[in-house]
Amino acid sequence: MTAVDVDPQALQATRENARRNGRDIEVSYPDTLGPWSADLVIANILANPLIELATDLSQRIRSGGKLVMTGILAEQAEAVMAAYMGWFEFAVPMCREEWVLLEGTGYRCVGLS
């Protein structure tokens, strides 16, 4: 498992939480990852960065993989989902107060013969 963040304090907190919970998690900055793909990506960032990352994240999540996004205000959910349409099928958004969690399952279209 790999955790990625641009904030050094967030990376340190992740290391500490992993240690306390007996988990082996690689922690790194995005620019140190190199090529990667994943079955699950969890992103807890704001709507605009999620929209900006749509193409990159969508191309890195394997077919059938999951994308879970939080840190999104309810009024921004449709715009975030729209940025990922064509790559993901979304479950009904889960809401708590003004915040929403979006979960999508990745798919790849295959040509018809």
URGI-V60717 format. One line per field, one symbol per residue. ss: DSSP state (@ for helix, = for strand, . for the rest). phi: phi as a letter, one per 30 degrees, with the letter a starting at -180 (. if undefined). A space follows every 10 residues. Layout:
# URGI-V60717
ss = ???
phi = ???
This chain:
# URGI-V60717
ss = .===...@@@ @@@@@@@@@@ .....===.@ @@.....=== ====..@@@@ @@.@@@@@@@ ========== ===@@@@@@@ @@@@...=== ...===..== ======.... ...
phi = .bcbaccedd ddddeddddd ciccbdbade dcdidabadb bcbcbdeddd dddedddddc cdeidcbcbb icdedceddd dddcdjcbcc ddeccbhccb ccbbcdbbdc dcd
